[in-house]
Amino acid sequence: MESERSTLLEKLRKYCAYQERSHADVTQKMWDLKVPMEWRDEFILSLMKENFLNEERFARAFVRGKFNIKKWGRIKIIQGLKQHQVSSKCVQLALTEIDNDAYWNVLRETIKEKRSKLKEKNPWKRKSAIYRFATQRGFEGELINEVLRES
């Protein structure tokens, strides 16, 4: 019984060590590993004490990755964090990872890139397509409009 317990905990440690995980990810992994219900809270606490599991660290890494690599806007990033059941406080802290100037540059670059790929001649339809694309990427409507007015 005790060896099974330590084996499961070691599997969870390796799972968390591989990359940052949310509490929801770890909970799902425990379901997959069929960890008995009475061990789950203890395992979560143990992983937190050993610093394998840290909600704020996960949220910050998630924000950096989705913004720097995937070029997502704040709205889509917040939705992603909510899917991982990250607390509102951690979401707000994690969003500080995004530099405001860099955010504007990514938005401008996203719009510029989309504009260059569009074949549509009608200016209204072009603007509408660009707006839709940028909102799907998670950028705020008022910021998109501001960038569209600039150009």
N, CA and C of each residue as an Amber inpcrd file, in Angstrom:
protein
   453
   0.8310000  -1.2020000   0.0000000   0.0000000   0.0000000   0.0000000
   0.8710000   1.2600000   0.0000000   1.8760000   1.2660000   0.8930000
   2.7480000   2.4430000   1.0000000   3.6230000   2.6020000  -0.2410000
   4.0420000   1.4790000  -0.8290000   4.8710000   1.5750000  -2.0420000
   4.0350000   2.0960000  -3.2170000   2.7630000   1.6900000  -3.2640000
   1.8670000   2.1950000  -4.3170000   1.6880000   3.7030000  -4.1540000
   1.5210000   4.1160000  -2.9220000   1.3440000   5.5390000  -2.6000000
   2.5670000   6.3460000  -3.0500000   3.7600000   5.8930000  -2.7000000
   4.9770000   6.6280000  -3.0730000   5.2220000   6.5710000  -4.5740000
   4.8480000   5.4710000  -5.2160000   4.9850000   5.3640000  -6.6770000
   4.0910000   6.3840000  -7.3710000   2.8590000   6.4990000  -6.9180000
   1.9250000   7.4630000  -7.5140000   2.3970000   8.9000000  -7.2890000
   2.8670000   9.1740000  -6.0820000   3.3550000  10.5220000  -5.7850000
   4.5760000  10.8500000  -6.6410000   5.4450000   9.8730000  -6.8450000
   6.6330000  10.0860000  -7.6910000   6.2290000  10.3550000  -9.1410000
   5.2160000   9.6540000  -9.6240000   4.7180000   9.9010000 -10.9870000
   4.1900000  11.3340000 -11.1170000   3.4990000  11.7950000 -10.0820000
   2.9770000  13.1630000 -10.0960000   4.1100000  14.1880000 -10.0300000
   5.1400000  13.8770000  -9.2650000   6.3000000  14.7830000  -9.1970000
   6.9450000  14.9180000 -10.5740000   7.1340000  13.7990000 -11.2470000
   7.7340000  13.8200000 -12.5900000   6.8430000  14.5830000 -13.5650000
   5.5450000  14.3800000 -13.4430000   4.5760000  15.0800000 -14.3030000
   4.6920000  16.5900000 -14.1210000   4.8320000  17.0320000 -12.8850000
   4.9500000  18.4680000 -12.5930000   6.3340000  19.0100000 -12.9350000
   7.3610000  18.1780000 -12.8100000   8.7290000  18.6330000 -13.0770000
   8.9570000  18.8460000 -14.5730000   8.2460000  18.1050000 -15.3950000
   8.4270000  18.1810000 -16.8490000   8.0820000  19.5620000 -17.3930000
   6.9710000  20.1290000 -16.9290000   6.5770000  21.4930000 -17.2880000
   5.6230000  22.0180000 -16.2260000   5.4210000  23.3430000 -16.2170000
   4.5010000  23.9290000 -15.2340000   3.0980000  23.3480000 -15.4260000
   2.4530000  23.0060000 -14.3260000   1.0980000  22.4350000 -14.3680000
   0.1720000  23.2340000 -13.4590000  -1.0980000  23.2720000 -13.8570000
  -2.1070000  23.8960000 -12.9980000  -2.6500000  22.8320000 -12.0440000
  -3.3590000  23.3020000 -11.0280000  -4.0020000  22.3670000 -10.1010000
  -4.9790000  21.4750000 -10.8610000  -5.6690000  22.0510000 -11.8510000
  -6.6330000  21.2780000 -12.6440000  -5.9270000  20.1770000 -13.4380000
  -4.7440000  20.4780000 -13.9860000  -3.9690000  19.4640000 -14.7170000
  -3.6050000  18.3010000 -13.8020000  -3.1520000  18.6380000 -12.5950000
  -2.7160000  17.6180000 -11.6410000  -3.9230000  16.7930000 -11.1760000
  -5.0290000  17.4620000 -10.9520000  -6.2490000  16.7460000 -10.5510000
  -6.6650000  15.7590000 -11.6410000  -6.6140000  16.1920000 -12.8910000
  -6.9550000  15.3140000 -14.0130000  -5.9780000  14.1320000 -14.0830000
  -4.7070000  14.4170000 -13.8730000  -3.6890000  13.3570000 -13.9010000
  -3.9620000  12.3360000 -12.7990000  -4.4080000  12.8200000 -11.6380000
  -4.7210000  11.8970000 -10.5430000  -5.8970000  10.9940000 -10.9230000
  -6.8660000  11.5590000 -11.6420000  -7.9760000  10.7280000 -12.1370000
  -7.4390000   9.6690000 -13.0880000  -6.5650000  10.1000000 -14.0130000
  -5.9930000   9.1710000 -14.9980000  -5.1960000   8.0530000 -14.3230000
  -4.4820000   8.4010000 -13.2630000  -3.6770000   7.4120000 -12.5360000
  -4.5060000   6.6200000 -11.5170000  -5.7940000   6.9720000 -11.4110000
  -6.7080000   6.3160000 -10.4700000  -6.2130000   6.3920000  -9.0190000
  -5.7550000   7.5950000  -8.6560000  -5.3200000   7.8430000  -7.2770000
  -6.5680000   7.8260000  -6.3900000  -6.5450000   7.0630000  -5.2950000
  -7.7090000   7.0280000  -4.3970000  -8.0550000   8.4300000  -3.8810000
  -9.3530000   8.6890000  -3.7620000  -9.8460000  10.0080000  -3.3550000
  -9.2110000  10.4940000  -2.0500000  -9.0440000   9.5850000  -1.0920000
  -8.5400000  10.0020000   0.2200000  -7.0660000  10.4420000   0.1860000
  -6.3410000  10.1420000  -0.8830000  -4.9370000  10.5500000  -1.0070000
  -4.7720000  11.8760000  -1.7540000  -5.7710000  12.2770000  -2.4830000
  -5.6160000  13.4010000  -3.4280000  -5.2400000  14.7270000  -2.7700000
  -5.9540000  15.1310000  -1.7300000  -5.6410000  16.4020000  -1.0610000
  -4.2210000  16.3760000  -0.4870000  -3.8800000  15.2510000   0.0930000
  -2.5410000  15.0950000   0.6660000  -1.4650000  15.2020000  -0.4240000
  -1.7220000  14.6040000  -1.5780000  -0.7690000  14.6710000  -2.6980000
  -0.6140000  16.1080000  -3.2010000  -1.7320000  16.8020000  -3.3250000
  -1.6890000  18.2090000  -3.7870000  -0.8630000  19.0400000  -2.8070000
  -1.1380000  18.8790000  -1.5120000  -0.3830000  19.6170000  -0.4870000
   1.1010000  19.2840000  -0.5370000   1.4080000  18.0340000  -0.7040000
   2.8010000  17.5920000  -0.7660000   3.5030000  18.2210000  -1.9740000
   2.8400000  18.2130000  -3.1240000   3.4200000  18.8030000  -4.3380000
   3.6240000  20.3090000  -4.1790000   2.7050000  20.9610000  -3.4730000
   2.8410000  22.4030000  -3.2390000   4.0000000  22.6870000  -2.2760000
   4.0800000  21.9040000  -1.1900000   5.1590000  22.0960000  -0.2130000
   6.5230000  21.8860000  -0.8480000   6.6140000  20.9030000  -1.7460000
   7.8850000  20.5900000  -2.4130000   8.1350000  21.5100000  -3.6180000
   7.2260000  22.4350000  -3.8330000   7.3190000  23.4260000  -4.9180000
   7.2490000  22.8200000  -6.3240000   6.6100000  21.6680000  -6.4480000
   6.3550000  21.1090000  -7.7710000   5.1220000  21.7600000  -8.3840000
   4.2540000  22.2600000  -7.5210000   2.9820000  22.8270000  -7.9440000
   2.8390000  24.2250000  -7.3500000   2.6970000  25.2160000  -8.2390000
   2.5820000  26.5990000  -7.7980000   1.6840000  27.3220000  -8.8000000
   0.5050000  27.7220000  -8.3500000  -0.4970000  28.3180000  -9.2450000
   0.0000000  29.6070000  -9.9020000   0.6340000  30.4770000  -9.1130000
   1.1030000  31.7490000  -9.6710000   2.2060000  31.5200000 -10.7030000
   3.1240000  30.6220000 -10.3910000   4.2120000  30.3190000 -11.3290000
   3.6560000  29.7330000 -12.6290000   2.6570000  28.8340000 -12.5010000
   2.0130000  28.2760000 -13.6910000   1.3760000  29.3880000 -14.5170000
   0.6230000  30.2660000 -13.8540000  -0.1040000  31.3280000 -14.5580000
   0.8660000  32.2560000 -15.2840000   1.9410000  32.6280000 -14.6370000
   2.9370000  33.5060000 -15.2670000   3.5790000  32.8340000 -16.4850000
   3.9180000  31.5600000 -16.3580000   4.5210000  30.8240000 -17.4790000
   3.5260000  30.6980000 -18.6280000   2.2650000  30.4490000 -18.2940000
   1.2120000  30.3320000 -19.3030000   1.0820000  31.6380000 -20.0860000
   1.0330000  32.7520000 -19.3580000   0.9000000  34.0710000 -19.9990000
   2.0880000  34.3440000 -20.9090000   3.2980000  34.1340000 -20.3930000
   4.4960000  34.3860000 -21.2130000   4.4850000  33.5380000 -22.4790000
   4.1670000  32.2640000 -22.3360000   4.1570000  31.3650000 -23.4900000
   3.1140000  31.7310000 -24.5260000   1.9030000  31.9600000 -24.0850000
   0.8180000  32.2590000 -25.0260000   1.0080000  33.6110000 -25.6890000
   1.6010000  34.5660000 -24.9630000   1.8230000  35.8850000 -25.5650000
   3.0590000  35.8790000 -26.4660000   4.1860000  35.4260000 -25.9380000
   5.4390000  35.5000000 -26.6980000   5.5140000  34.5190000 -27.8650000
   4.9560000  33.3400000 -27.6940000   5.0700000  32.3190000 -28.7390000
   3.8460000  32.2900000 -29.6500000   2.6670000  32.2360000 -29.0430000
   1.4420000  32.1240000 -29.8440000   0.8600000  33.4660000 -30.2660000
   1.3470000  34.5610000 -29.6560000   0.8800000  35.9180000 -29.9820000
  -0.6050000  36.1040000 -29.6700000  -1.0450000  35.5490000 -28.5410000
  -2.4290000  35.7020000 -28.1140000  -2.6070000  37.0450000 -27.4230000
  -3.8500000  37.5690000 -27.4870000  -4.2220000  38.7710000 -26.7620000
  -4.6660000  38.4260000 -25.3480000  -4.8860000  39.4660000 -24.5420000
  -5.2330000  39.2670000 -23.1200000  -6.5270000  38.4700000 -22.9340000
  -7.5410000  38.7440000 -23.7530000  -8.8390000  38.0820000 -23.5670000
  -8.6970000  36.5650000 -23.7180000  -8.0000000  36.1290000 -24.7540000
  -7.8240000  34.6960000 -24.9930000  -6.9510000  34.0620000 -23.9050000
  -5.9540000  34.8000000 -23.4340000  -5.0940000  34.2990000 -22.3600000
  -5.9100000  34.1170000 -21.0810000  -6.7440000  35.1060000 -20.7530000
  -7.5860000  35.0140000 -19.5520000  -8.5230000  33.8140000 -19.6540000
  -9.1130000  33.6040000 -20.8270000  -9.9960000  32.4500000 -21.0140000
  -9.2350000  31.1410000 -20.8040000  -8.0000000  31.0920000 -21.3130000
  -7.1750000  29.8950000 -21.1300000  -6.8740000  29.6290000 -19.6700000
  -6.5700000  30.6860000 -18.9360000  -6.2940000  30.5320000 -17.5010000
  -7.5490000  30.0930000 -16.7440000  -8.7000000  30.6270000 -17.1520000
  -9.9600000  30.2220000 -16.5010000 -10.2460000  28.7490000 -16.7640000
  -9.8980000  28.2600000 -17.9520000 -10.0910000  26.8320000 -18.2410000
  -9.2290000  25.9690000 -17.3280000  -8.1040000  26.5200000 -16.9010000
  -7.2300000  25.8120000 -15.9730000  -7.6160000  26.0860000 -14.5180000
  -8.7290000  26.7920000 -14.3210000  -9.2780000  27.0940000 -12.9950000
  -8.2970000  27.8680000 -12.1150000  -7.5770000  28.8050000 -12.7370000
  -6.6420000  29.6520000 -11.9980000  -7.4460000  30.7750000 -11.3420000
  -7.1020000  31.1120000 -10.1070000  -7.8390000  32.1340000  -9.3700000
  -7.6970000  33.5060000 -10.0380000  -8.7010000  34.3550000  -9.8350000
  -8.7040000  35.7030000 -10.4230000  -7.4750000  36.4990000  -9.9930000
  -7.0830000  36.3450000  -8.7470000  -5.9070000  37.0610000  -8.2280000
  -4.6530000  36.6580000  -9.0100000  -4.4810000  35.3630000  -9.2220000
  -3.3110000  34.8760000  -9.9680000  -3.3680000  35.3110000 -11.4300000
  -4.5710000  35.3630000 -11.9980000  -4.7240000  35.8140000 -13.3830000
  -4.2150000  37.2560000 -13.4850000  -4.6450000  38.1060000 -12.5610000
  -4.2410000  39.5170000 -12.5910000  -2.7260000  39.6600000 -12.3900000
  -2.1650000  38.8890000 -11.4750000  -0.7180000  38.9240000 -11.2560000
   0.0310000  38.4650000 -12.5080000  -0.4490000  37.4080000 -13.1280000
   0.2250000  36.8410000 -14.2960000   0.1970000  37.7800000 -15.4910000
  -0.8860000  38.5380000 -15.6290000  -0.9970000  39.4600000 -16.7690000
   0.0520000  40.5620000 -16.7260000   0.6650000  40.7780000 -15.5570000
   1.7270000  41.7840000 -15.4620000   2.9750000  41.3400000 -16.2260000
   3.0080000  40.0800000 -16.6510000   4.1290000  39.5720000 -17.4450000
   4.1510000  40.1880000 -18.8440000   3.0210000  40.7500000 -19.2660000
   2.9330000  41.3210000 -20.6100000   3.3070000  42.7930000 -20.5710000
   4.3620000  43.1440000 -21.2910000   4.7890000  44.5280000 -21.4170000
   3.8140000  45.2530000 -22.3410000   3.3570000  46.4310000 -21.9250000
   2.3410000  47.1590000 -22.6840000   2.8050000  47.5190000 -24.0990000
   4.0540000  47.9840000 -24.2320000   4.5740000  48.3370000 -25.5550000
   4.6590000  47.0980000 -26.4470000   5.1110000  45.9990000 -25.8800000
   5.2050000  44.7480000 -26.6330000   3.8110000  44.2990000 -27.0740000
   2.8210000  44.4960000 -26.2090000   1.4460000  44.1140000 -26.5270000
   0.9440000  44.8830000 -27.7510000   1.1800000  46.2090000 -27.7420000
   0.7690000  47.0320000 -28.8850000   1.5010000  46.6130000 -30.1570000
   2.7910000  46.3140000 -30.0210000   3.5680000  45.8860000 -31.1870000
   3.0520000  44.5780000 -31.7690000   2.7040000  43.6260000 -30.8960000
   2.1620000  42.3420000 -31.3650000   0.8260000  42.5630000 -32.0630000
  -0.0070000  43.4200000 -31.4910000  -1.3050000  43.7110000 -32.1220000
  -1.0980000  44.3450000 -33.5010000  -0.2160000  45.3300000 -33.5800000
   0.0610000  45.9770000 -34.8770000   0.6010000  44.9680000 -35.8910000
   1.5070000  44.1120000 -35.4310000   2.1110000  43.0950000 -36.3080000
   1.0520000  42.0950000 -36.7830000   0.1620000  41.6990000 -35.8850000
  -0.9260000  40.7660000 -36.2180000  -1.8080000  41.3690000 -37.3080000
  -2.1670000  42.6400000 -37.1410000  -3.0240000  43.3200000 -38.1120000
  -2.3010000  43.4990000 -39.4440000  -1.0400000  43.8880000 -39.3710000
  -0.2410000  44.0860000 -40.5930000  -0.1330000  42.7790000 -41.3790000
   0.1300000  41.6890000 -40.6630000   0.2690000  40.3720000 -41.2870000
  -1.0400000  39.9460000 -41.9590000  -2.1540000  40.1220000 -41.2640000
  -3.4530000  39.7390000 -41.8170000  -3.7830000  40.5960000 -43.0340000
  -3.5050000  41.8870000 -42.9280000  -3.7860000  42.8130000 -44.0240000
  -3.0290000  42.3940000 -45.2940000  -1.7880000  41.9770000 -45.1470000
  -0.9750000  41.6010000 -46.3100000  -1.4700000  40.3210000 -46.9820000
  -2.1790000  39.4830000 -46.2340000  -2.6590000  38.2130000 -46.7850000
  -4.0620000  38.3090000 -47.3930000  -4.7620000  39.4110000 -47.1230000
  -6.1370000  39.5510000 -47.6180000  -6.1610000  39.9310000 -49.0940000
  -7.0630000  39.2850000 -49.8230000  -7.2260000  39.6040000 -51.2420000
  -8.4590000  40.4770000 -51.4860000  -9.2750000  40.6240000 -50.4600000
 -10.5110000  41.4060000 -50.5490000 -10.2120000  42.8590000 -50.9120000
 -10.9780000  43.3900000 -51.8910000 -10.7720000  44.7750000 -52.3440000
 -11.6390000  45.7710000 -51.5730000 -12.8380000  45.3620000 -51.2130000
 -13.7710000  46.2360000 -50.5000000 -13.1810000  46.6300000 -49.1460000
 -12.9280000  47.9500000 -48.9280000 -12.2740000  48.3790000 -47.6810000
 -13.0520000  48.0180000 -46.4140000 -14.3750000  48.0790000 -46.4850000
 -15.1830000  47.7510000 -45.3110000 -15.0420000  46.2710000 -44.9660000
 -15.0920000  45.3980000 -45.9880000 -14.9500000  43.9520000 -45.7610000
 -13.5410000  43.6080000 -45.2750000 -12.5420000  44.3240000 -45.7980000
 -11.1550000  44.1080000 -45.3560000 -11.0220000  44.4220000 -43.8630000
 -11.5430000  45.5920000 -43.4920000 -11.4540000  46.0280000 -42.0960000
 -12.2000000  45.0480000 -41.1820000 -13.3500000  44.5960000 -41.6490000
 -14.1570000  43.6590000 -40.8840000 -13.4170000  42.3260000 -40.6920000
 -12.7700000  41.8400000 -41.7450000 -12.0250000  40.5800000 -41.6710000
 -10.8390000  40.7110000 -40.7130000 -10.1620000  41.8320000 -40.7740000
  -9.0190000  42.0770000 -39.8910000  -9.4890000  42.1430000 -38.4360000
 -10.5900000  42.8500000 -38.2140000 -11.1410000  42.9920000 -36.8650000
 -11.5000000  41.6110000 -36.2880000 -12.2030000  40.8050000 -37.0900000
 -12.5860000  39.4560000 -36.6430000 -11.3530000  38.6140000 -36.2990000
 -10.3530000  38.6880000 -37.1660000  -9.1360000  37.9080000 -36.9580000
  -8.4610000  38.3040000 -35.6370000  -8.3290000  39.6020000 -35.4040000
  -7.6580000  40.0850000 -34.1870000  -8.4630000  39.7400000 -32.9280000
  -9.7980000  39.7770000 -33.0160000 -10.6000000  39.4030000 -31.8350000
 -10.4860000  37.9070000 -31.5700000 -10.3880000  37.1020000 -32.6240000
 -10.2090000  35.6560000 -32.4270000  -8.8760000  35.3610000 -31.7540000
  -7.9100000  36.2070000 -31.9810000  -6.6070000  36.0710000 -31.3260000
  -6.6580000  36.5640000 -29.8820000  -7.7680000  37.1930000 -29.4880000
  -7.9480000  37.5900000 -28.0930000  -7.6140000  39.0350000 -27.7820000
  -7.5210000  39.8720000 -28.8010000  -7.2420000  41.2870000 -28.5500000
  -8.5410000  42.0450000 -28.3110000  -8.4430000  43.1270000 -27.5370000
  -9.5990000  43.9150000 -27.1630000 -10.0680000  44.7610000 -28.3420000
 -11.3980000  44.8380000 -28.5260000 -12.0040000  45.5570000 -29.6380000
 -11.5710000  47.0020000 -29.7730000 -11.5300000  47.7240000 -28.6450000
 -11.1710000  49.1460000 -28.7090000  -9.7180000  49.3380000 -29.1430000
  -8.8350000  48.4300000 -28.7400000  -7.4310000  48.5170000 -29.1540000
  -7.2860000  48.2090000 -30.6550000  -8.0440000  47.2230000 -31.1200000
  -8.0200000  46.8790000 -32.5460000  -8.4660000  48.0750000 -33.3680000
  -9.5820000  48.6920000 -32.9450000 -10.0900000  49.8620000 -33.6690000
  -9.0670000  50.9970000 -33.6930000  -8.3880000  51.1770000 -32.5720000
  -7.3780000  52.2380000 -32.4950000  -6.2430000  51.9850000 -33.5010000
  -5.7780000  50.7430000 -33.5810000  -4.7140000  50.4010000 -34.5370000
  -5.2120000  50.5180000 -35.9720000  -6.4560000  50.1270000 -36.2090000
  -7.0190000  50.2510000 -37.5630000  -7.1370000  51.7160000 -37.9800000
  -7.4380000  52.5970000 -37.0260000  -7.5320000  54.0390000 -37.3370000
  -6.1370000  54.6180000 -37.6420000  -5.1060000  54.0690000 -36.9910000
  -3.7230000  54.5550000 -37.2170000  -3.3080000  54.3730000 -38.6610000
  -3.7500000  53.2770000 -39.2930000  -3.2660000  52.9570000 -40.6340000
  -4.2860000  53.2090000 -41.7200000
